[in-house]
Amino acid sequence: MNNNIIYSDFDVTFRKNIMTGDVIKKTNVEDIRQSLYLLFNTSFYDRKWHPEIGSYIPQLLFNQDDQYIKDIVKDQIRKLIETYEPRVTIEDIWIGHESREDEARGKITIRISYFINILNYKDTYIYTITRLR
């Protein structure tokens, strides 16, 4: 991947660059990962002017642990990314437990392999959810 900055956005944690005092920027791959993180962690009606943006991913994953629910979640992820993150093309979505220990603790991993269109770069985003009880 080349070092040209094509995508740029501020870091949503609003951390400062200690040298300049400016808000840190996310660029290219990190910008897209941040965008995916925000999409997955947005519930419907969280965004006042865009209540249609959101997902039920965490709620769905902690229902039954069967293929039907996983297929619904994969479909929702695919639609969410195709609609709100057109900079990428999804190659694969995997949902499951990384280990038996993760399964016992209620930890579910979503692994999305995608291609960043303009950057000509393949990346994988890993999103992990842990049940509290």
N, C-alpha and C positions, 0 to 999 in steps of 0.2 A: 504494500500500500504506500502511496506517496505521502509526503508530509504537508500537502496543501490542505488548508482549512476550507472545507466546503460547507459544513454544517457547524453552527455555533449557537450556544444558548448559555444563560447564566446557570450556575449551580443552584438548585432549589434549596440547598441548605444555607445559602447566603454566607458561606465561609469567605473570609477575606484572604487575598493574596498578601502575605506579610511584607513583601517588598514594596508593593504599590498601594496597598490599602483598598484596591478595587475588589469587587465580587469576583470569585474564581469563575472561569468559563469552562464549559464542557464543549468539546469539539468532536466532530466526526463520529467515530464509533461510540465514544462515551456519551455523546449527546443523544444518540439513538437508544442506547441502553437506559438512559435516564427517562426518555420518553416512554419506553415500554414499562418501566417501573411505575411511572405515574399513571399510565393507562390501567394497569392491573390493580393499583391501589385506589382507584377512584370508584366510588359507589355512585349509583344513579342519584341525581339531584345534588351531588357535592359541588358541582360547578354551576353557579347561579345562572349564568347566561347560556349554558349548554347542559341542561339537565339530562339530555339523552346520552351523554357520554358516561360510561361506567360499565361495570360488570358484576355478575354474581359469582365469580370464580371461587372465592373462599367459601361461600355458603354451600355451593354445589359440591365441592370436593369433600366436605365433611358429612355428606349424606352416606349412602351405601358405597362401599368400595367395590364397584363393579364396572365392567366395560361400558355399559350404557351411560353411566354418569361421566366417565372419562371421555366418551365420544361427544357428549353434549358440551363439556368444557372445552375440548379441542375445537369444536365448531364455533363456540363463542370467542375463543382466542383468535381463531382465523378471521372471523368477521370484524372483531375489534381492531386487529392490526391492519387488515385490508382497508378498513374505513378511515382510521385515524393515524396510521403510520405508513403512508404510501411510498416512503423512501426505501422500504424493504420488500423482498419477496420471500415468503415462507417456504422452506424446504421440508421441514419435519417438525412435528410436535410430539414429545414424549412426556407422559405423566405416570408417575409411580413412586415407589419407595426405593431409595438407594440401597437400603440394607434392611434386615429383619429388625434391627434395633430402631431404625427410623419408623418402621411400620408399627412397632409396639408403642412408640412415643407419639404417634399421630403426626409424623412429619412427612409431608408430600412435596415432591419436587416436580416442577414443570421445566422441561428443557426444550427450548425453541431454537432450531437451526434456521438461519435465514441468510439471505444474500443482500448486501447493501448495494442497491442498483448503481448509483453514480460512482461510488468509490471502487466498484469491482472487487468487493471484499466479502468473504464469508465469515460469519460470526455466530456465536452461540450465546443465548441469554438464558441464565438459570434463575428461576424464581422458586423460592422455598416458602412453604406455609407450614406452621406447626399448630396443631390443635392445643388449646390451653387446658382443656380438661379431658 
